[in-house]
Amino acid sequence: MAIKRNATAVWKGTGSTGKGVLNTSNKFFDQTPYSFKSRFENEDGKQGTNPEELIAAAHAGCFAMALSFAIAEAGHEAEELKVDAAVTLDKADGGFAITGITLKLAGIVPGMSEKQFNELANGAKEGCPISKALKAVPIKLEITFKG
């Protein structure tokens, strides 16, 4: 069974002065703006989203869910898994490239050892579908654990 998810981008104008909107079928993104300025000049993100932010959100969500499944398989339940994903975009080869992703994980899993948590987290980092899709990019995992 194949699952498909869709999003639509509509762009008008040039790369540097144009503007676009993003839409998804579930209306989570509904005319959500993005532009050169929101991507490269607006650090607080209040002027719209950007592709790197969307990759970070997708990666954080996928990794947290994959880890929660692994924790449940090990006979535990996570009280909380907080994942902050940071996607780094750098100038490269006359353009831009994603040069790294850092996943900062803070986990609370009563009754689980820190060693087991770290093993499961590293397995989830390698095995979640978004990590697999992004395997060309170095992915770093930083872990804080509270049993």
C-alpha positions as CSV (number, residue, x, y, z in Angstrom):
1,M,0.0,0.0,0.0
2,A,1.5,3.3,-1.1
3,I,0.7,6.4,0.8
4,K,1.0,9.7,-1.1
5,R,1.0,13.2,0.4
6,N,0.7,16.3,-1.8
7,A,1.7,19.9,-1.6
8,T,1.5,22.6,-4.2
9,A,3.8,25.6,-4.7
10,V,2.8,28.6,-6.8
11,W,5.5,31.1,-7.6
12,K,5.1,34.4,-9.4
13,G,8.0,36.7,-10.5
14,T,11.8,36.3,-10.4
15,G,13.7,34.3,-7.9
16,S,14.9,37.3,-5.9
17,T,11.8,39.6,-6.1
18,G,9.0,37.1,-6.7
19,K,6.7,35.5,-4.1
20,G,5.1,32.2,-3.7
21,V,2.5,30.3,-1.7
22,L,2.3,26.8,-0.5
23,N,-0.8,24.7,-0.2
24,T,-1.6,21.2,1.1
25,S,-4.7,19.1,0.6
26,N,-5.5,19.1,4.3
27,K,-5.2,22.9,4.4
28,F,-2.4,22.9,7.0
29,F,-0.6,25.1,4.4
30,D,-3.3,27.4,2.9
31,Q,-1.8,30.2,0.9
32,T,1.3,30.1,3.2
33,P,3.7,32.7,1.8
34,Y,7.3,32.2,1.0
35,S,9.9,34.3,-0.8
36,F,13.6,35.0,-1.2
37,K,13.3,37.4,1.7
38,S,11.6,34.9,4.0
39,R,14.1,32.2,3.0
40,F,17.4,34.2,3.2
41,E,16.8,37.4,5.1
42,N,14.1,36.8,7.7
43,E,15.6,34.8,10.6
44,D,12.5,34.9,12.8
45,G,10.4,33.4,10.1
46,K,7.4,35.7,10.6
47,Q,7.3,36.7,6.9
48,G,6.6,33.1,5.8
49,T,8.1,29.7,5.6
50,N,10.9,28.3,3.5
51,P,11.9,24.8,2.2
52,E,14.6,24.2,4.9
53,E,12.1,24.9,7.7
54,L,9.7,22.4,6.1
55,I,12.4,19.8,5.9
56,A,13.3,20.5,9.6
57,A,9.7,20.0,10.7
58,A,9.3,16.9,8.6
59,H,12.5,15.4,10.0
60,A,11.8,16.3,13.6
61,G,8.3,14.8,13.4
62,C,9.3,11.6,11.6
63,F,12.3,11.0,13.9
64,A,10.2,11.5,17.1
65,M,7.5,9.1,15.8
66,A,10.1,6.5,14.8
67,L,11.7,6.7,18.2
68,S,8.4,6.4,20.0
69,F,7.7,3.1,18.1
70,A,11.2,1.8,19.1
71,I,10.6,2.7,22.7
72,A,7.2,1.0,22.7
73,E,8.8,-2.2,21.2
74,A,11.3,-2.1,24.0
75,G,8.4,-2.2,26.5
76,H,8.4,1.4,27.5
77,E,6.4,4.6,26.9
78,A,7.9,8.0,26.3
79,E,6.6,10.7,28.6
80,E,8.0,13.2,26.2
81,L,10.3,13.3,23.2
82,K,11.2,16.8,22.1
83,V,13.1,17.1,18.9
84,D,14.6,20.4,17.6
85,A,15.8,19.9,14.0
86,A,18.1,22.5,12.5
87,V,18.8,22.4,8.7
88,T,22.0,24.3,7.6
89,L,22.0,25.9,4.2
90,D,25.3,27.2,2.9
91,K,26.5,28.8,-0.3
92,A,28.1,26.1,-2.4
93,D,29.1,25.6,-6.1
94,G,27.6,28.8,-7.3
95,G,24.3,28.3,-5.5
96,F,23.1,26.9,-2.2
97,A,23.2,23.4,-0.6
98,I,21.9,21.8,2.6
99,T,25.2,20.9,4.3
100,G,24.0,19.4,7.5
101,I,21.1,18.6,9.9
102,T,21.3,18.5,13.6
103,L,18.6,16.7,15.6
104,K,18.6,17.8,19.3
105,L,16.6,15.2,21.3
106,A,15.4,15.7,24.8
107,G,13.7,12.5,26.1
108,I,11.9,11.5,29.2
109,V,11.2,7.7,29.4
110,P,10.5,6.4,32.9
111,G,12.2,3.1,33.6
112,M,14.5,3.1,30.6
113,S,18.3,3.2,30.9
114,E,20.2,6.0,29.2
115,K,22.2,3.5,27.3
116,Q,19.1,1.8,25.8
117,F,17.6,5.2,25.0
118,N,20.7,6.3,23.2
119,E,20.8,3.1,21.2
120,L,17.2,3.4,20.2
121,A,17.6,7.1,19.3
122,N,20.6,6.3,17.0
123,G,18.6,3.5,15.4
124,A,15.6,5.9,14.8
125,K,18.0,8.5,13.3
126,E,19.2,6.0,10.8
127,G,15.9,4.3,10.1
128,C,13.2,7.0,10.0
129,P,11.9,7.5,6.4
130,I,13.0,11.2,6.3
131,S,16.5,10.4,7.5
132,K,16.7,7.7,4.8
133,A,15.6,10.3,2.2
134,L,18.2,12.8,3.4
135,K,21.1,10.3,3.6
136,A,23.2,12.5,1.3
137,V,23.4,15.1,4.1
138,P,25.3,14.6,7.3
139,I,22.9,14.2,10.2
140,K,24.1,14.8,13.8
141,L,22.2,13.7,16.8
142,E,22.6,15.4,20.2
143,I,20.8,13.6,23.1
144,T,19.7,14.7,26.5
145,F,17.9,12.0,28.5
146,K,15.9,11.9,31.7
147,G,14.9,8.4,32.8
